[in-house]
């Protein structure tokens, strides 16, 4: 798989790409698997409301960033962490000069079913950017206006792989079983990144073969395949995937262990907490960002100290990831 994954969401932007780990060519037997970093005992702590205010402030700064990717990720982060409370930011994003931000805002408006967004979404149906056109159709469908939803079939065969990838993503997010028919016609997709997106979308829609394909993806020789497959398997929150995910906590690639920790968090397990806390002190900002996101999905309130440190990180993506995670934490 190449590294030009057609993904918008923070996690995918952080995942990066890499070659498979080098093995000792002279070895005749595999060493025993190393144990994962142990998760600390849960210590329930009250939510620090000042820390939450600081996280909201960081999120607001990200919405005004000159970096379009940061602004787009701020929209997605707002959707995940604040929900409809952040509707004003999402509505403003529909007017952003950058198409990637308008696209993210359309997805957020549809996912949260923000009805006040409909006039702007109607205007974006004919946006100069095809990906924004796709996002607008997704959002309108989620708001109950399905008159243009059939257009997604034509976007699915667009010559641009990014357009096809965006289409596949929204088909998975729509949750409509009828989308399986469109996705089934893409089984011969020539772009490897789009092919993996097709598998993820089909899994979201309940296709059993797609689940098997994603399981195979978790043992790919390419770490970015493993990362995307693990996070996709977490999306349906199926506990039966937990054993597979725990096995990936000992991967030779830190990023893969963090994807496994986050996927476990998605299904309600904190077994990856130790892995995430260790990576929160990494020298690599990508790993610190992924650690923050994993801690957010794990959701333990005793992660506040580690996330508070990351909220002051010199890297803006790390700070945004930490802010998102802090706002996901809940006291037990």
C-alpha positions as CSV (number, residue, x, y, z in Angstrom):
1,X,0.0,0.0,0.0
2,X,1.3,3.5,-0.8
3,X,1.4,6.3,1.7
4,X,-1.0,8.7,0.0
5,X,-4.0,7.6,2.1
6,X,-7.1,9.6,1.2
7,X,-8.0,10.3,4.8
8,X,-9.0,13.5,6.6
9,X,-9.4,12.5,10.2
10,X,-6.8,13.3,12.7
11,X,-5.8,9.8,13.3
12,X,-5.0,9.1,9.7
13,X,-3.0,12.2,9.4
14,X,-0.9,11.2,12.4
15,X,-0.5,7.6,11.4
16,X,2.2,8.1,8.9
17,X,3.8,5.5,6.7
18,X,6.7,3.3,7.0
19,X,8.5,0.2,5.8
20,X,8.0,-3.1,7.7
21,X,10.4,-3.8,10.5
22,X,13.7,-5.5,9.6
23,X,14.1,-9.0,11.0
24,X,17.3,-10.9,11.7
25,X,17.8,-12.8,8.5
26,X,20.1,-15.3,10.3
27,X,17.5,-16.3,12.9
28,X,16.0,-19.7,12.6
29,X,13.3,-19.3,15.2
30,X,11.1,-16.5,16.4
31,X,11.7,-15.0,19.9
32,X,8.9,-15.2,22.4
33,X,6.5,-12.3,22.2
34,X,7.3,-9.5,24.6
35,X,4.6,-8.5,27.1
36,X,2.9,-5.2,26.5
37,X,3.5,-2.3,28.8
38,X,1.2,-2.9,31.8
39,X,-1.7,-0.6,32.4
40,X,-1.8,1.1,35.8
41,X,-4.5,0.4,38.2
42,X,-7.5,2.6,37.6
43,X,-7.7,5.6,39.9
44,X,-10.9,7.5,39.4
45,X,-10.4,11.2,39.7
46,X,-12.8,14.2,39.5
47,X,-12.8,16.0,36.2
48,X,-10.6,19.1,36.3
49,X,-12.9,21.8,34.9
50,X,-10.0,24.3,34.5
51,X,-8.2,21.7,32.3
52,X,-11.4,21.3,30.3
53,X,-11.6,25.1,29.8
54,X,-8.0,25.1,28.6
55,X,-8.8,22.3,26.2
56,X,-11.8,24.3,24.8
57,X,-9.5,27.3,24.4
58,X,-6.9,25.2,22.5
59,X,-9.7,23.9,20.3
60,X,-10.9,27.4,19.5
61,X,-7.3,28.5,18.6
62,X,-7.1,25.6,16.2
63,X,-10.2,26.8,14.4
64,X,-8.3,30.0,13.6
65,X,-5.1,28.4,12.6
66,X,-3.5,29.5,9.3
67,X,-2.9,25.8,8.6
68,X,-5.8,24.3,6.7
69,X,-5.2,20.8,8.0
70,X,-5.3,22.0,11.6
71,X,-8.6,23.8,10.9
72,X,-10.1,20.8,9.3
73,X,-9.0,18.6,12.1
74,X,-10.4,21.1,14.6
75,X,-13.8,20.6,13.0
76,X,-13.6,16.9,13.3
77,X,-12.3,17.3,16.9
78,X,-15.2,19.6,17.7
79,X,-17.7,17.1,16.4
80,X,-16.2,14.3,18.4
81,X,-15.6,16.1,21.7
82,X,-18.2,18.9,21.9
83,X,-21.0,17.6,19.6
84,X,-23.8,20.1,19.0
85,X,-22.3,22.5,21.6
86,X,-19.8,23.3,18.9
87,X,-22.3,23.9,16.1
88,X,-21.4,27.5,15.6
89,X,-17.8,26.5,14.7
90,X,-19.0,23.9,12.3
91,X,-21.4,26.3,10.7
92,X,-18.6,28.8,10.3
93,X,-16.4,26.1,8.7
94,X,-18.9,25.6,5.9
95,X,-17.8,29.1,4.7
96,X,-14.1,28.4,5.0
97,X,-12.0,29.3,2.0
98,X,-10.3,25.9,2.1
99,X,-12.2,23.0,0.5
100,X,-10.8,20.5,3.1
101,X,-12.4,22.5,5.9
102,X,-15.7,22.9,4.1
103,X,-15.7,19.1,3.5
104,X,-14.9,18.4,7.2
105,X,-17.6,20.8,8.2
106,X,-20.2,19.2,6.0
107,X,-19.4,15.8,7.4
108,X,-19.7,17.2,11.0
109,X,-23.0,19.0,10.2
110,X,-24.5,15.8,8.8
111,X,-23.2,13.5,11.5
112,X,-24.6,15.8,14.2
113,X,-27.7,16.6,12.2
114,X,-27.4,20.3,12.6
115,X,-30.5,21.5,10.9
116,X,-29.4,25.2,10.8
117,X,-26.7,24.1,8.4
118,X,-29.2,23.1,5.6
119,X,-29.2,26.4,3.6
120,X,-25.4,26.4,3.5
121,X,-25.3,22.7,2.6
122,X,-27.7,23.3,-0.3
123,X,-25.4,26.0,-1.6
124,X,-22.4,23.6,-1.3
125,X,-24.1,21.0,-3.6
126,X,-22.5,22.8,-6.5
127,X,-19.2,23.7,-4.8
128,X,-16.1,23.9,-7.0
129,X,-14.7,21.0,-5.0
130,X,-16.0,17.6,-5.7
131,X,-15.2,16.4,-2.2
132,X,-17.3,19.3,-0.8
133,X,-20.1,18.3,-3.1
134,X,-19.9,14.7,-1.7
135,X,-19.9,16.1,1.9
136,X,-22.9,18.2,1.2
137,X,-24.9,15.3,-0.2
138,X,-23.9,13.2,2.8
139,X,-25.1,15.9,5.2
140,X,-28.3,16.5,3.4
141,X,-29.0,12.7,3.4
142,X,-28.4,12.7,7.2
143,X,-30.9,15.6,7.5
144,X,-33.5,13.6,5.7
145,X,-33.1,15.2,2.3
146,X,-32.2,12.2,0.1
147,X,-33.0,13.7,-3.3
148,X,-29.3,13.9,-4.4
149,X,-28.0,10.8,-2.6
150,X,-28.1,8.8,-5.8
151,X,-25.3,11.1,-7.2
152,X,-22.9,9.2,-4.9
153,X,-22.9,6.3,-7.4
154,X,-21.3,8.6,-10.1
155,X,-18.7,9.9,-7.6
156,X,-17.8,6.3,-6.8
157,X,-16.5,5.9,-10.4
158,X,-14.8,9.3,-10.7
159,X,-11.3,9.1,-12.2
160,X,-9.8,10.9,-9.2
161,X,-9.0,8.3,-6.4
162,X,-9.4,11.0,-3.7
163,X,-13.0,11.6,-4.9
164,X,-13.6,7.8,-4.9
165,X,-12.2,7.5,-1.4
166,X,-14.3,10.3,0.0
167,X,-17.4,8.7,-1.6
168,X,-16.6,5.4,0.0
169,X,-16.0,7.0,3.4
170,X,-19.4,8.7,3.4
171,X,-21.2,5.6,2.1
172,X,-19.8,3.8,5.2
173,X,-20.8,6.6,7.5
174,X,-24.4,6.8,6.1
175,X,-25.1,3.3,7.5
176,X,-27.4,2.4,4.7
177,X,-27.2,-1.3,3.8
178,X,-28.1,-0.4,0.2
179,X,-24.7,1.2,-0.1
180,X,-23.2,-2.4,-0.1
181,X,-24.3,-2.6,-3.8
182,X,-22.2,0.4,-4.8
183,X,-19.2,-0.8,-2.7
184,X,-19.5,-4.3,-4.2
185,X,-18.9,-2.7,-7.6
186,X,-15.6,-1.4,-6.4
187,X,-14.0,-4.7,-5.5
188,X,-11.6,-4.3,-8.4
189,X,-10.6,-0.8,-7.3
190,X,-7.1,-0.2,-8.7
191,X,-5.9,2.2,-6.0
192,X,-4.8,0.3,-2.9
193,X,-5.7,3.1,-0.5
194,X,-9.3,3.3,-1.8
195,X,-9.5,-0.5,-1.7
196,X,-8.8,-0.5,2.0
197,X,-11.3,2.3,2.4
198,X,-13.9,0.1,0.6
199,X,-13.3,-2.8,3.0
200,X,-13.6,-0.4,6.0
201,X,-16.9,1.0,4.7
202,X,-18.3,-2.5,4.1
203,X,-17.3,-3.6,7.6
204,X,-19.2,-0.5,9.0
205,X,-22.2,-1.7,7.1
206,X,-22.0,-5.2,8.6
207,X,-20.4,-7.2,5.8
208,X,-18.8,-10.3,7.3
209,X,-16.2,-10.8,4.5
210,X,-15.0,-7.2,5.2
211,X,-14.3,-8.1,8.8
212,X,-12.1,-11.0,7.7
213,X,-10.3,-8.8,5.2
214,X,-9.6,-6.2,8.0
215,X,-8.3,-9.0,10.2
216,X,-5.9,-9.9,7.5
217,X,-4.9,-6.3,7.2
218,X,-3.8,-6.3,10.8
219,X,-0.9,-8.7,9.8
220,X,0.1,-6.8,6.7
221,X,3.8,-6.2,6.2
222,X,2.9,-2.5,5.9
223,X,2.4,-0.7,9.3
224,X,-0.1,1.8,7.8
225,X,-2.3,-1.0,6.6
226,X,-2.2,-2.4,10.2
227,X,-3.1,1.0,11.7
228,X,-6.1,1.6,9.5
229,X,-7.3,-2.0,9.8
230,X,-7.1,-1.9,13.6
231,X,-9.0,1.5,13.9
232,X,-11.6,0.3,11.4
233,X,-12.2,-2.9,13.5
234,X,-12.7,-0.6,16.5
235,X,-15.4,1.4,14.8
236,X,-18.2,-1.2,15.4
237,X,-17.2,-1.6,19.0
238,X,-17.3,-5.4,18.9
239,X,-15.7,-7.0,21.9
240,X,-14.9,-10.1,20.0
241,X,-12.0,-8.2,18.3
242,X,-10.3,-7.5,21.7
243,X,-8.0,-10.5,21.7
244,X,-6.7,-9.6,18.2
245,X,-6.1,-6.0,19.4
246,X,-4.3,-7.0,22.5
247,X,-1.9,-9.0,20.4
248,X,-1.0,-5.9,18.5
249,X,0.0,-4.1,21.7
250,X,3.4,-5.8,21.4
251,X,4.1,-4.8,17.7
252,X,7.6,-3.7,16.7
253,X,6.0,-0.4,15.6
254,X,5.0,2.0,18.3
255,X,2.3,3.5,16.0
256,X,0.7,0.1,15.6
257,X,0.6,-0.5,19.3
258,X,-1.0,2.9,19.8
259,X,-3.6,2.1,17.1
260,X,-4.3,-1.1,19.0
261,X,-4.6,0.8,22.3
262,X,-7.0,3.2,20.8
263,X,-9.1,0.5,19.1
264,X,-9.3,-1.3,22.5
265,X,-10.5,2.0,24.0
266,X,-13.2,2.2,21.4
267,X,-14.6,-1.2,22.5
268,X,-14.5,-0.3,26.1
269,X,-11.1,-1.8,27.3
270,X,-8.3,0.1,29.0
271,X,-5.7,-2.7,28.3
272,X,-3.8,-0.2,26.1
273,X,-3.5,2.5,28.8
274,X,0.1,1.6,29.7
275,X,1.1,1.7,26.0
276,X,-0.5,5.1,25.5
277,X,1.0,6.6,28.7
278,X,4.5,5.5,27.7
279,X,4.2,7.0,24.2
280,X,2.9,10.2,25.7
281,X,6.5,10.9,26.6
282,X,7.9,10.0,23.1
283,X,10.2,12.3,21.3
284,X,8.2,11.8,18.1
285,X,5.2,14.2,17.9
286,X,3.2,11.7,15.8
287,X,3.4,9.2,18.6
288,X,2.5,11.7,21.2
289,X,-0.6,12.7,19.2
290,X,-1.6,9.1,18.7
291,X,-1.1,8.5,22.4
292,X,-3.4,11.4,23.3
293,X,-6.1,10.2,21.0
294,X,-5.8,6.7,22.5
295,X,-6.1,8.1,26.0
296,X,-9.2,10.0,24.9
297,X,-10.9,6.9,23.6
298,X,-9.9,4.9,26.6
299,X,-11.6,7.7,28.6
300,X,-10.1,7.2,32.0
301,X,-10.1,10.3,34.2
302,X,-6.7,9.4,35.6
303,X,-5.2,10.3,32.2
304,X,-5.7,14.0,32.9
305,X,-2.2,14.6,34.2
306,X,-0.6,13.1,31.0
307,X,-3.0,14.9,28.7
308,X,-2.5,18.2,30.6
309,X,1.2,18.0,29.8
310,X,0.4,17.3,26.1
311,X,-1.9,20.3,26.0
312,X,1.2,22.4,26.4
313,X,3.2,20.5,23.7
314,X,5.2,22.6,21.2
315,X,3.5,20.8,18.3
316,X,0.0,22.1,17.4
317,X,-1.3,18.8,16.3
318,X,-0.3,17.2,19.6
319,X,-2.1,20.0,21.4
320,X,-5.2,19.6,19.3
321,X,-5.2,15.8,20.0
322,X,-4.8,16.4,23.7
323,X,-7.6,18.9,23.8
324,X,-9.9,16.5,21.9
325,X,-9.0,13.7,24.4
326,X,-9.5,15.8,27.5
327,X,-13.0,16.7,26.4
328,X,-13.8,13.0,26.0
329,X,-12.9,12.1,29.5
330,X,-15.7,11.3,31.9
331,X,-15.6,10.7,35.7
332,X,-16.8,7.2,36.6
